């Protein structure tokens, strides 16, 4: 599907307002649980609801401007940092024996890594600055930079990045593989206002509330309608020899490419190992839960059936020719969400390092 359907911002905005809708993208219609060859606007919902439980305004239309619409249930989509205590199943997992959770020097893609304040995610791959040749570790902002917006004090350049991550026993004094080099800020969907006018009206409203309703406070929020393109960051290895050009069990990257609905893809993750699937949709705008009560809005994403688990964040998504097509950062019980690798490389100013 290289001649993509175009979905206007207004159309996306209207669909996102409907109950349970978390994402809107472009893919192929499903029928009887199987993909057809019919192009469609794909609407992703946390849970499908019976038509009689929705009013007319809440229903997703069967078509928009002559284009078929298909609804797919995917559940809640969350960032995939490993934030749960280890279960007996995980402690006995063969992945521990495979070494993805241990200390590696040189470290390949697919192993445990993380900012010293987070638990653990996945080292995506080695990349380089094409202008200088300098090499970096690529993973997510929420793995290497503690989900920072750049203004919240959660992380800053120079912070220790551990391999393995702290959840897997990494210690700053022994296992720092690199300092945080740079990151693309993560902007929550709702943010405190920056302009003086908004802050003035917020303050005035709260003075009035203090008199009328002392127990209440009002907070204005600014909506981030542009959305985030990537969840990505770089760490510069203390020694280039500590970074391997390989991805565990998948080998070396052979370049970059675009991915389209129906394409076969694979990733190598810290928790799940090697997982294969297919691209379900591209050009996806969706809401991702960052933490309870806080969400992130992303645009121009890929959704795949290569299901990931907590700790797989940061995995590089490859196509059938071992070309990088995406950077995995979020998922649900049924899908994974990835940034397009073109956006990652453009914003960070790097390219995959084939070694």
Secondary structure as UniProt FT lines:
FT   HELIX           9..16
FT   TURN            19..20
FT   STRAND          21..31
FT   TURN            32..33
FT   STRAND          34..45
FT   HELIX           51..53
FT   HELIX           56..58
FT   STRAND          63..64
FT   TURN            65..66
FT   STRAND          67..73
FT   STRAND          78..79
FT   HELIX           88..91
FT   HELIX           94..98
FT   TURN            99..101
FT   STRAND          107..109
FT   STRAND          112..115
FT   TURN            116..117
FT   STRAND          121..122
FT   STRAND          125..128
FT   TURN            130..132
FT   STRAND          135..139
FT   HELIX           141..144
FT   TURN            146..147
FT   TURN            157..158
FT   STRAND          160..162
FT   HELIX           166..168
FT   HELIX           172..175
FT   STRAND          176..183
FT   STRAND          190..192
FT   HELIX           196..212
FT   TURN            214..215
FT   STRAND          221..223
FT   STRAND          233..237
FT   HELIX           240..242
FT   STRAND          243..247
FT   TURN            248..250
FT   STRAND          251..252
FT   TURN            261..262
FT   STRAND          264..269
FT   TURN            270..272
FT   STRAND          273..291
FT   TURN            292..293
FT   STRAND          294..304
FT   TURN            310..311
FT   TURN            313..314
FT   STRAND          316..319
FT   TURN            320..321
FT   STRAND          324..331
FT   STRAND          336..340
FT   HELIX           341..348
FT   STRAND          351..352
//
